[in-house]
Amino acid sequence: MKLDARQADRFLADPHLANPGSTRLVLIYGQDTSLITNRARTLAKRIAGSLDDPFRLAELDADHADRLPEEASAQAFGGGRKIVLIRDVGDKQAPAFEAALAAKGDALIIATGGDLNGRSKLRTLAEKHPEAAAIACYMPDAAARGPALEAALRSAGVTIARDAITLAASRLGGESGALADAAERLILYAGPNGTLTLADIDAVLDDQGTASMIDAIDAALAGNPRAADHAISLAIDEGAAPVAILRVLLTELSGLRLTAEAIARGASPRDAIAGRRPPVFFRRQPTAIKAATLWREEAILAAIDRARRAEADCKRTGSVPEAIARQTLLGLAQRAARATG
């Protein structure tokens, strides 16, 4: 079953999901890592009661997907429906999901994955199987961020000036988590029934290295390792978080993928960039056009996978996020540089 954005929250709140014999696999995938994680954890907690109960909840990573049939057919100790939560899945794990669904167990498998395209075997399985559901989580585009933030503020009784919402939208990250975090900070800053001005936005939502971050990503995708290395150093010095850099990179790669698809249909790189929505800022267009000549869909999908793995690595204990983000960007820059040859 394929669910659109309007159906997803209603489906995830369906009390029947707590009962054996209903949906047995929920695949939550897409670009918005924050929304994917939030939906998966919220659903698991709603049914299992807690994320800390080992008798009701089994957690796997993609490398242990071969355990899915066994976990999915096991009963929860003490009653209730068992949850199997598995992260970072893709087409490589599709056979394990097929085997788990064939095993006819009672557990609910909640799987999270990246940006699975329409040809994905795993996505197709979740959309077509009678006991499965697929929910896409896409990041709100630039045009939607302002209204979404304004609605969140309004629900808390906070108003915001029109020029202030425009500035705020320009400083928000692409993910829903970044938007929710910004809304929370602004609500606390404004206070009950407060009003936010341009100066308030400037005080609360600083740039945090945004300009240098974009420069680093543009240089990497255009095949300029030296410029990318310089810009990422500036971005980190200015306060940009490595995970934020990688998430903005994922947003740019998603846009580059749309450009590559337009070029594959016959558009010129210049026309493909001109047709992007939201539009590419005019000062970035020459670099974006160059990147469009260097990247094809297969390479872009590999880059998206690399960026997602880098983001996950940044969150591991003992990691050095700055080094991971730098290595990821420089690796992409070197790949693009080879394409110029």
C-alpha positions, 0 to 999 in steps of 0.5 A, a space after each residue: 500500500 502506497 500512502 501519500 502525505 495526507 494519509 500517512 499520519 492517519 494510518 500511523 495513528 490507526 489503532 488496528 496496527 497494534 493488533 496481529 493480523 493487520 499490516 505487518 511491514 511499514 517502510 518509512 523512507 525518503 530524504 527527511 531523516 528527522 521525519 523518518 526517525 520521528 515517525 518510526 520511533 513514535 509508531 514503535 513506542 505507541 504499539 510497544 509502550 516503550 522503546 526500552 522493553 526488550 520483550 516487545 521491541 527488537 532493533 536491527 541494523 541493515 547488516 543483520 537483516 537475515 534475522 528478520 524472518 526469525 524476529 518477525 515470527 517470534 511472539 512477544 514475551 508477556 503478550 502484546 504485539 512485537 515490534 521489529 525496528 530495522 534501520 538504513 535498509 535498501 534493495 540489498 535487504 529486499 529478499 530478507 523482507 520477502 522471507 519475513 512476510 512469507 513467514 506469516 509471523 505476527 510482529 510488525 516490522 518498522 523499516 527505515 531507509 533512504 531516498 528509494 526511487 521508483 525502481 527500488 525492489 524494497 519500495 515496490 514490495 512495500 507498495 504492492 504487498 497486501 500486508 505492507 505499507 510504504 510512506 515517503 518522507 520528503 523535505 519541505 521545499 523552500 516555498 513551503 518552509 515559511 508557511 509551515 513555520 508560520 503555522 507552527 508559531 500560530 498554533 502557539 499564539 505567536 505572530 510573525 511579520 511578513 519580512 521576518 518569515 521570509 528571512 526565517 525561511 531562508 535560514 532554515 535547514 531542509 529537514 522537518 527537524 530543523 523547522 521544528 527546532 527553529 519554531 521551538 526556539 522562536 516560540 520560547 524567545 517570543 513568549 506567550 502571545 508574542 510577535 516576532 520581528 526581523 531583528 528577532 529572527 536575526 538574533 535567534 536564527 543566525 547564519 551558522 556558516 550557511 554561506 560557506 556551507 553552500 560554497 563548499 557543497 557547490 565547489 564539491 559538486 563542480 569538481 573543485 577540491 581545493 575550493 571545497 576544502 577551504 569553504 568547509 573549513 570556513 563553515 566549521 569555523 563559523 559554527 556550521 555543524 557537520 551533520 547540518 552540512 551533510 543534510 544540506 548536501 543531501 538536499 542539493 544532491 536531490 535537486 541535482 538528481 532532478 536536474 539529471 532526470 531533466 537532462 536525460 529527457 533532452 533538456 540542456 543543463 542550462 534549461 534544466 537548472 532554469 526549470 528547477 523549483 524552487 529556483 537556483 539563486 542566480 549567483 549559483 547558477 554557473 556552478 550548478 550548470 557545471 555540476 549538471 554536466 558532471 553528474 548522472 543519476 547513477 553517480 548521484 544515487 551513489 553520492 546520496 548513499 555516501 552522504 547518508 552513511 556519513 551522517 550516520 557515522 557522525 552520530 556514532 560514539 567516538 567519531 570525528 564529525 568534522 573529519 567525516 563531513 570533510 572527507 565526504 565533500 572532498 571525495 565527491 569533489 575528486 569524483 567530479 574532478 575526474 569527470 572533467 577529464 
